[in-house]
Amino acid sequence: MANTAQAKKRARQSEKRRQSNAGQRSLLRTRIKNVIKAIESGDKSSAEAAYRLAMPVIDKMAGTKIIHGNKAARHKSRLHARIKNM
């Protein structure tokens, strides 16, 4: 356990940041799953709509360093390729 005031404050800040990041990561996963479900259903227009909703979330997660930039690019590329091949 933290002994100094500075360490206690850092522990509080870290916990708050961890919970915020977990919520953002959950939203990212949900948006990606929604695109995959739309692709698997076979409806190209709904897949494109879900992809348009997912793109800003993926970009924001990369911008805030919650996920690596290359991972964001990989997700976007693979989802777009799957939609294109429908």
C-alpha positions in Angstrom: 0.0 0.0 0.0 1.1 3.6 -0.7 2.8 5.3 2.2 3.3 8.9 1.0 0.7 11.4 -0.1 2.2 11.4 -3.5 2.0 7.7 -3.9 -1.6 7.7 -2.6 -2.5 10.3 -5.2 -0.8 8.4 -8.0 -2.7 5.2 -6.9 -6.0 7.1 -7.1 -5.2 8.6 -10.5 -4.0 5.2 -11.9 -7.2 3.5 -10.8 -9.4 6.3 -12.4 -7.4 6.1 -15.6 -7.6 2.2 -15.6 -11.4 2.3 -15.3 -11.7 4.9 -18.1 -9.4 3.0 -20.4 -11.3 -0.2 -19.7 -14.6 1.4 -20.7 -13.1 2.8 -23.9 -11.6 -0.5 -24.8 -15.0 -2.2 -24.2 -16.6 0.3 -26.6 -14.0 -0.4 -29.2 -14.5 -4.2 -29.0 -18.3 -3.7 -29.2 -18.1 -1.6 -32.3 -15.8 -4.1 -34.0 -18.1 -6.9 -33.1 -21.1 -5.0 -34.5 -19.3 -4.7 -37.8 -18.4 -8.4 -37.9 -22.0 -9.3 -37.1 -23.3 -7.1 -39.9 -20.8 -8.7 -42.3 -21.8 -12.2 -41.3 -25.5 -11.4 -41.8 -24.7 -10.6 -45.4 -26.2 -7.0 -45.4 -23.6 -4.8 -47.1 -25.4 -1.5 -46.3 -25.7 -2.3 -42.6 -22.0 -3.4 -42.5 -20.9 -0.2 -44.1 -23.0 1.8 -41.6 -21.5 -0.1 -38.7 -18.0 0.4 -40.1 -18.6 4.2 -40.3 -19.6 4.1 -36.6 -16.5 2.0 -35.7 -13.9 4.0 -37.6 -13.9 7.1 -35.3 -13.7 5.0 -32.2 -10.8 3.0 -33.6 -9.0 6.2 -34.5 -9.6 7.8 -31.1 -8.3 4.7 -29.3 -5.1 4.9 -31.3 -4.8 8.7 -30.8 -5.1 8.3 -27.0 -2.6 5.4 -27.0 -5.1 2.9 -25.6 -4.3 0.7 -28.5 -1.2 0.9 -30.8 -1.6 2.7 -34.1 -0.7 -0.3 -36.1 -3.4 -2.4 -34.4 -5.9 0.3 -35.3 -4.8 0.3 -38.9 -4.9 -3.5 -39.0 -8.5 -3.6 -37.7 -9.7 -0.9 -40.1 -7.9 -2.6 -43.1 -9.3 -6.1 -42.3 -12.8 -4.9 -41.7 -12.8 -2.8 -44.8 -11.5 -5.7 -46.9 -14.2 -8.0 -45.6 -16.9 -5.5 -46.5 -15.4 -4.9 -49.9 -15.4 -8.6 -50.6 -19.1 -9.1 -49.8 
